[in-house]
Structures are given as C-alpha cells and as structure tokens.
Amino acid sequence: MMLGKSVGALALVGLVAAACMHNVPQDAKSGEDGKIKSAKPMKMDGNEATAKGIVTYPGGDRIDWKLLELPAAKRGTLDLTLSWQPPRPGLQLAFDVFDEWNTLVVSSKKAGKKKGGKTRSATVSPASGKYFIRVYAVGRGDAGKYKLAAEFKEQVAGPLYDPLKMDIPDPPKLAAVPENEVGCDEYTFDVKNKACANVCPAQNAPPGWPACKGKCPSLSTGGDINDPSCWDKMPCPPGKPDKKVKACTPDKWPPCPDKKKPDPENPNCPVGGEPVVGRVTQKVSQGGELKITISVGKDQGVQKTWRAYVVKGPDVSDAPVPGGDARIESVDKTSTIVWIKLTADQLSANPYVKFSPK
C-alpha cells in the first residue's frame, strides 16, 4: 500500500517537473495509445468499465486513446465521467467520444465549480457498438493523473431516444450582408437602395429623379411624345401613330388608300410611290436599241420621272441585269414604253422591268 502511494507521488512530481520545462511538441513522448489505431481497450465488468493514466502537454504526452466496446446487439445510454488530479490547481483535462467510423459523437462538459473543476462528463444516447475516447490535456501547460469511468444502461423497451429532449444546437447565424452589396438596375429599382442613386427605373421614377434626366421618366404612363428621350422606348400611341416613335412600325399605320397619292405622314404611302415590276409584252428593234412595252403604268403608280431597269425575276427584290438600264419614253394608264440596249436574246431570258422612284 505504501508502495502504491509512493508511485503516485512520483508521477505527480514528474508532471510538475514537465510543466516547468520548456515547451515541447505535444506528442514527443506519446506511447502507442497516443494514436487512435492503438487505443487501449476498456474492459467491461458487467455494465461498467474504468481506465487510468497520465496525460501531460508540457511532457510531450498530451493524448491517450481508449476503446470501449458495448455489449453486442444492445442499445442504451452510455455515461462517461473523467476525474483527475493535477500537479497544481487549475490545470484542465477533457475528452471527446468518436464512433467506429471516426465521427465525433460528443465532447465532455465541465461538472461545475462545486466539484472543484476537476471532473468532466458526457452522455451518448442512444449508444451501441464501439466508441473511441480521446483523453487529453486542454492547454499547453495542462497535465494530470486521470480516471475515466464508463457506465452503460441498457434500454429494454420503448424508443431509443426522446426527440423532445435532444440537445440540438442552433444553426450558425447567417453573415450580415453589406448594405451596398445589393446591386441595382432599371428593373430592380428601390429608392432606399444607395446603389440606385444613378439608375433611372423603367417605370414609376420619383419626380425629379436626377438619373432620369433625358431618359423618358414618363415611360410608366406611356411616355411623352414631346420628349425626344422617349421616342426610342415608348409604345406607339394607340390610334395616333407618330413617325418619330420607333415602335410605330408600318403595321401600326392604316393602309394607303391611294398609292398614286403619296402621304409623307404615312409610311404605307411613301413619297414617290413604291417600286413595281412589269412584264415585257412587246419588243421592237430600232437603231441598235430595243423599244419595249411593259405591262404596268399609271394605275400602278409608275411615273415618267422614275428609274427603269431590267431585273432577273418578277419580284421587286430581284437583282438587276447588268447593262439593263432603260429610258422611259411614255407612260399611259396600263402600260409603259421604254428603250434598252440589251439584245433580244438577253431580254427574252429576263423579260421583267422594275420601276422605282429616283
């Protein structure tokens, strides 16, 4: 008995001496149990098990690993308690519990000041299978001689755990978003957002908003026909199309009632008329030229001042024939006479003439 006390006293003296030495790596003098793969088994006696040892950070043996295997095919509650004797007051030890897949299950908690601050405990519930327990000195100068006690209480019936009593930590708080991090454009405009100071909204701009100068601030109400900044953005005024407004395409205008009477305000009645194509109905060779008659005239809007030339097809978009420019001699109601310098064969291959305003 005296020998056991002497060994314990010598161990504590060693801890004190180690604490007074210069800092050394925490695992400089760790034994095999300093790694999880060499954890020392805790033998279960009934439903209890204990383990003893010494850990010392300044002595280079900071960590001891223990292996506790619960009775096979049984579940219950596992209570773990760590108590220790430090070489001087205030030094702290602690422990963590991992499952057999190396996942942290629980960390020990202090027992409170009334027990002298030399006890920590933890509970695993539901508990089954194998657990690895890491006993360690908390701080760089901590050390102590410890005892780790385990008690398993099998749960015979009923649920393995009460979800209403689970200690679930709150999720971490979201980081605050900087005030100016939110961007702004004309569709996400918010007068309270500082990033919108230089943005003109697509609609409902505040009266006199500086960023809307020259940007059609009346767009939300249809735009102002007298404001040039609105012409490219505003819709075509219903019933009153205006050539200045980009949205007033020809389909927004009424059809031209008489194409022989140009209307400069209606794009469907262009000044000078629209191009037309007619087919050659007669041809006569005279003095190295061909005098030909075309099947379109004043009824189709052709005027004597227009330009005429032979094209490769019956559509107004067809390409002109090289050298096919024609000279208009006369225009009557349904036909036009022109002169060209193409050969009769060339005209037979391309029997169409296009007339368009100059």
C-alpha positions as CSV (number, residue, x, y, z in Angstrom):
1,M,0.0,0.0,0.0
2,M,2.8,2.4,0.8
3,L,4.5,1.4,-2.5
4,G,1.4,2.5,-4.5
5,K,1.3,5.9,-2.8
6,S,5.0,6.4,-3.5
7,V,4.5,5.6,-7.2
8,G,1.6,8.1,-7.4
9,A,3.6,10.8,-5.7
10,L,6.5,10.2,-8.1
11,A,4.1,10.5,-11.0
12,L,2.8,13.8,-9.8
13,V,6.3,15.1,-9.2
14,G,7.1,14.1,-12.8
15,L,4.1,16.1,-14.0
16,V,5.2,19.2,-12.1
17,A,8.7,18.9,-13.5
18,A,7.4,18.5,-17.0
19,A,5.2,21.6,-16.6
20,C,8.2,23.7,-15.7
21,M,10.3,22.6,-18.7
22,H,10.5,24.4,-22.0
23,N,7.7,23.8,-24.5
24,V,8.0,20.5,-26.4
25,P,5.8,19.0,-29.1
26,Q,2.6,17.6,-27.7
27,D,3.3,14.1,-28.9
28,A,7.1,14.0,-28.4
29,K,6.8,11.2,-25.8
30,S,3.4,9.7,-26.5
31,G,3.1,6.0,-26.2
32,E,1.2,3.6,-28.5
33,D,-2.1,4.9,-27.1
34,G,-1.3,8.3,-28.5
35,K,-2.9,7.3,-31.8
36,I,-6.5,6.0,-32.4
37,K,-5.4,2.8,-34.1
38,S,-3.5,1.8,-30.9
39,A,-6.3,2.7,-28.5
40,K,-6.2,0.7,-25.2
41,P,-9.4,-1.4,-24.6
42,M,-11.5,-0.6,-21.5
43,K,-12.7,-4.0,-20.2
44,M,-16.4,-4.0,-19.4
45,D,-17.2,-5.6,-15.9
46,G,-21.0,-6.0,-16.0
47,N,-22.1,-2.7,-17.5
48,E,-19.1,-0.7,-16.1
49,A,-15.5,0.0,-17.2
50,T,-12.7,2.2,-15.9
51,A,-9.3,3.3,-17.3
52,K,-6.5,5.2,-15.6
53,G,-3.5,7.1,-17.0
54,I,-1.5,10.3,-17.1
55,V,-1.5,13.0,-19.8
56,T,0.8,16.0,-19.9
57,Y,1.1,18.6,-22.6
58,P,4.5,20.0,-21.5
59,G,5.7,16.4,-21.0
60,G,5.0,15.6,-24.7
61,D,2.3,13.1,-23.9
62,R,-0.8,15.1,-24.4
63,I,-3.3,12.4,-25.6
64,D,-4.4,8.9,-24.6
65,W,-6.9,6.9,-26.7
66,K,-9.3,4.4,-25.2
67,L,-11.5,1.8,-26.9
68,L,-14.9,0.9,-25.3
69,E,-17.0,-1.9,-26.9
70,L,-20.5,-2.1,-25.6
71,P,-22.3,-5.5,-25.2
72,A,-23.2,-6.9,-28.7
73,A,-26.6,-6.2,-30.1
74,K,-27.6,-3.9,-27.2
75,R,-28.6,-0.3,-27.1
76,G,-28.9,2.1,-24.3
77,T,-27.3,5.1,-22.6
78,L,-23.6,5.5,-22.1
79,D,-22.4,7.8,-19.3
80,L,-18.7,8.8,-19.2
81,T,-17.0,10.6,-16.3
82,L,-13.4,11.9,-16.3
83,S,-11.8,12.9,-13.0
84,W,-8.2,13.9,-12.5
85,Q,-5.5,15.0,-10.0
86,P,-3.4,17.9,-11.4
87,P,0.1,18.6,-10.2
88,R,-1.1,22.1,-9.3
89,P,-4.5,23.7,-9.1
90,G,-6.3,24.9,-12.2
91,L,-5.0,22.5,-14.8
92,Q,-7.6,21.0,-17.1
93,L,-8.2,17.7,-18.8
94,A,-11.1,16.8,-21.2
95,F,-12.2,14.1,-23.5
96,D,-14.0,13.5,-26.9
97,V,-16.1,10.5,-28.0
98,F,-15.9,9.1,-31.6
99,D,-17.9,6.3,-33.1
100,E,-16.3,3.4,-35.0
101,W,-16.4,5.5,-38.2
102,N,-14.3,8.2,-36.6
103,T,-17.2,10.6,-36.4
104,L,-17.3,12.9,-33.3
105,V,-20.3,12.0,-31.2
106,V,-19.9,14.2,-28.2
107,S,-17.4,16.2,-26.2
108,S,-17.1,16.4,-22.5
109,K,-18.6,19.2,-20.4
110,K,-17.4,20.7,-17.1
111,A,-19.1,19.4,-14.0
112,G,-19.2,22.8,-12.3
113,K,-17.3,24.6,-9.6
114,K,-18.8,22.7,-6.7
115,K,-16.7,19.7,-7.7
116,G,-13.5,21.6,-7.8
117,G,-13.3,21.9,-11.6
118,K,-11.6,18.5,-11.8
119,T,-14.4,16.5,-13.3
120,R,-15.9,16.3,-16.8
121,S,-18.7,14.2,-18.2
122,A,-20.6,13.3,-21.3
123,T,-23.6,11.1,-22.3
124,V,-24.1,9.1,-25.5
125,S,-27.7,8.2,-26.2
126,P,-28.7,6.1,-28.0
127,A,-25.4,4.1,-27.7
128,S,-24.3,0.9,-29.3
129,G,-21.3,-0.8,-30.8
130,K,-17.7,0.6,-30.4
131,Y,-16.5,4.0,-29.2
132,F,-13.1,5.6,-29.2
133,I,-12.4,8.0,-26.4
134,R,-9.7,10.7,-26.6
135,V,-8.5,11.9,-23.2
136,Y,-6.3,15.0,-23.5
137,A,-4.7,17.9,-21.7
138,V,-6.5,21.0,-22.7
139,G,-3.9,23.8,-22.7
140,R,-0.2,24.0,-23.4
141,G,0.6,23.8,-19.7
142,D,-2.0,21.3,-18.6
143,A,-1.4,17.9,-17.1
144,G,-2.9,15.4,-14.7
145,K,-3.4,11.9,-13.5
146,Y,-6.9,10.8,-14.5
147,K,-9.6,8.1,-14.1
148,L,-12.1,7.5,-16.8
149,A,-15.3,5.8,-15.7
150,A,-18.0,4.4,-18.1
151,E,-21.5,3.1,-17.2
152,F,-23.8,1.6,-19.7
153,K,-27.6,1.4,-19.1
154,E,-29.4,-0.9,-21.5
155,Q,-32.7,0.3,-22.8
156,V,-35.0,-2.7,-22.8
157,A,-38.2,-1.3,-24.4
158,G,-39.6,1.9,-25.7
159,P,-38.0,4.4,-28.1
160,L,-34.2,4.6,-28.2
161,Y,-34.4,8.3,-27.6
162,D,-36.9,11.1,-26.8
163,P,-36.7,13.6,-29.7
164,L,-38.2,16.3,-27.5
165,K,-35.2,16.0,-25.1
166,M,-32.5,16.0,-27.7
167,D,-29.9,18.8,-27.3
168,I,-29.8,20.1,-30.9
169,P,-27.6,23.2,-31.3
170,D,-28.9,26.2,-33.2
171,P,-27.6,26.5,-36.7
172,P,-25.0,29.2,-37.2
173,K,-26.3,32.7,-37.9
174,L,-26.1,34.0,-41.5
175,A,-23.3,36.6,-42.0
176,A,-24.6,40.1,-42.3
177,V,-24.9,41.3,-45.9
178,P,-23.1,44.6,-46.5
179,E,-25.6,47.4,-47.2
180,N,-24.1,48.2,-50.6
181,E,-23.8,44.6,-51.7
182,V,-27.2,44.6,-53.4
183,G,-27.0,45.9,-56.9
184,C,-29.5,47.9,-58.8
185,D,-30.8,48.2,-62.4
186,E,-33.8,49.8,-64.0
187,Y,-36.0,46.7,-63.2
188,T,-34.9,46.2,-59.5
189,F,-35.0,49.9,-58.6
190,D,-35.5,50.8,-54.9
191,V,-35.4,54.4,-53.9
192,K,-34.0,53.3,-50.5
193,N,-31.0,51.4,-52.1
194,K,-28.0,53.7,-52.3
195,A,-26.8,51.7,-55.4
196,C,-29.8,53.1,-57.3
197,A,-28.7,56.7,-57.0
198,N,-27.5,56.7,-60.6
199,V,-30.2,54.5,-62.0
200,C,-33.4,55.6,-63.8
201,P,-36.1,53.0,-63.2
202,A,-38.1,51.5,-66.1
203,Q,-41.3,52.9,-64.5
204,N,-42.5,54.9,-61.6
205,A,-39.5,57.1,-61.3
206,P,-39.6,59.6,-58.3
207,P,-40.4,63.1,-59.5
208,G,-37.2,65.0,-60.5
209,W,-35.0,61.9,-60.1
210,P,-31.6,63.1,-61.3
211,A,-30.7,59.8,-63.0
212,C,-33.8,60.1,-65.2
213,K,-32.8,63.3,-66.9
214,G,-33.1,62.7,-70.6
215,K,-34.3,59.1,-70.1
216,C,-38.0,59.4,-70.5
217,P,-39.1,59.3,-66.9
218,S,-42.8,59.3,-68.1
219,L,-42.4,55.9,-69.6
220,S,-44.5,54.2,-66.9
221,T,-47.5,56.3,-68.2
222,G,-46.9,55.7,-71.9
223,G,-44.2,58.3,-72.5
224,D,-44.3,61.9,-73.6
225,I,-44.4,62.4,-77.4
226,N,-42.8,65.8,-76.9
227,D,-39.8,64.3,-75.1
228,P,-37.2,63.1,-77.6
229,S,-35.7,60.8,-74.9
230,C,-39.0,58.8,-75.0
231,W,-39.1,58.1,-78.8
232,D,-36.9,55.0,-78.7
233,K,-38.6,53.5,-75.7
234,M,-42.3,54.4,-75.6
235,P,-45.0,52.3,-77.2
236,C,-46.7,53.6,-80.3
237,P,-49.6,55.9,-79.2
238,P,-52.8,53.9,-79.9
239,G,-54.9,55.4,-82.7
240,K,-52.3,58.1,-83.2
241,P,-49.1,56.7,-84.7
242,D,-46.2,59.1,-85.0
243,K,-43.2,58.6,-87.3
244,K,-40.9,59.9,-84.5
245,V,-41.7,56.9,-82.3
246,K,-39.6,53.8,-83.0
247,A,-42.4,51.5,-82.1
248,C,-44.7,53.0,-84.7
249,T,-43.8,50.5,-87.4
250,P,-45.8,50.4,-90.7
251,D,-48.2,47.8,-89.3
252,K,-49.4,50.4,-86.8
253,W,-50.4,52.7,-89.6
254,P,-53.6,52.5,-91.7
255,P,-53.2,51.1,-95.3
256,C,-52.5,53.6,-98.0
257,P,-55.9,54.4,-99.6
258,D,-54.4,55.5,-102.9
259,K,-50.7,54.7,-103.8
260,K,-50.8,57.3,-106.5
261,K,-51.2,59.9,-103.9
262,P,-48.1,59.9,-101.6
263,D,-48.6,60.8,-97.9
264,P,-45.4,61.9,-96.2
265,E,-47.1,61.2,-92.8
266,N,-48.0,57.6,-93.6
267,P,-45.1,55.2,-94.2
268,N,-47.5,53.0,-96.1
269,C,-47.9,55.8,-98.7
270,P,-44.2,56.7,-99.4
271,V,-43.4,59.9,-101.3
272,G,-42.7,58.9,-104.9
273,G,-44.6,55.6,-104.6
274,E,-43.5,52.0,-104.2
275,P,-41.4,50.1,-106.8
276,V,-43.3,47.9,-109.2
277,V,-42.3,45.2,-111.7
278,G,-43.9,44.6,-115.0
279,R,-43.5,42.0,-117.8
280,V,-42.4,42.8,-121.4
281,T,-45.4,42.5,-123.7
282,Q,-43.9,43.8,-126.9
283,K,-40.4,44.5,-128.3
284,V,-39.2,46.2,-131.5
285,S,-35.5,46.6,-132.6
286,Q,-34.6,50.1,-133.8
287,G,-31.2,51.7,-134.4
288,G,-29.3,49.2,-132.1
289,E,-31.8,49.5,-129.3
290,L,-34.9,47.7,-128.3
291,K,-38.2,49.6,-127.9
292,I,-40.3,47.6,-125.4
293,T,-43.7,47.8,-123.9
294,I,-44.2,46.9,-120.2
295,S,-47.5,45.8,-118.6
296,V,-47.6,48.4,-115.8
297,G,-48.5,52.1,-116.0
298,K,-50.1,55.0,-114.1
299,D,-52.6,52.7,-112.5
300,Q,-49.7,51.0,-110.7
301,G,-48.1,54.4,-109.7
302,V,-45.4,54.5,-112.4
303,Q,-44.3,58.0,-113.3
304,K,-42.2,59.1,-116.2
305,T,-39.6,60.6,-113.8
306,W,-38.9,57.2,-112.3
307,R,-35.9,54.9,-113.0
308,A,-36.4,51.7,-115.0
309,Y,-34.1,48.7,-115.4
310,V,-34.4,45.0,-116.4
311,V,-34.3,42.6,-113.5
312,K,-33.8,38.8,-113.3
313,G,-37.3,38.0,-111.9
314,P,-40.8,39.2,-111.2
315,D,-40.1,40.3,-107.6
316,V,-39.1,43.9,-106.6
317,S,-36.2,42.3,-104.7
318,D,-34.7,40.5,-107.7
319,A,-31.3,41.7,-108.8
320,P,-30.9,44.0,-111.9
321,V,-29.4,42.6,-115.1
322,P,-26.0,44.1,-115.9
323,G,-26.4,46.8,-118.7
324,G,-30.2,46.6,-118.4
325,D,-30.9,50.3,-117.5
326,A,-33.9,51.6,-119.5
327,R,-35.1,55.0,-120.6
328,I,-38.8,55.8,-120.2
329,E,-40.4,57.3,-123.3
330,S,-44.0,57.4,-122.2
331,V,-46.5,56.2,-119.5
332,D,-50.2,55.6,-120.1
333,K,-52.8,54.1,-117.8
334,T,-51.9,50.4,-118.1
335,S,-48.5,50.3,-119.9
336,T,-45.1,52.0,-120.2
337,I,-42.8,52.2,-123.2
338,V,-39.0,52.2,-122.6
339,W,-35.8,51.9,-124.6
340,I,-32.9,49.5,-123.7
341,K,-29.6,48.5,-125.2
342,L,-29.8,44.7,-124.4
343,T,-30.1,42.2,-127.2
344,A,-33.4,40.5,-128.0
345,D,-32.0,37.2,-126.6
346,Q,-31.0,38.8,-123.3
347,L,-34.4,40.4,-123.0
348,S,-36.1,37.0,-123.7
349,A,-34.1,35.5,-120.9
350,N,-35.0,38.3,-118.5
351,P,-38.5,39.7,-119.6
352,Y,-39.1,41.8,-116.5
353,V,-38.6,45.6,-115.9
354,K,-38.6,47.2,-112.5
355,F,-39.7,50.8,-112.0
356,S,-38.8,52.8,-108.8
357,P,-38.7,56.4,-107.7
358,K,-35.3,58.0,-108.2
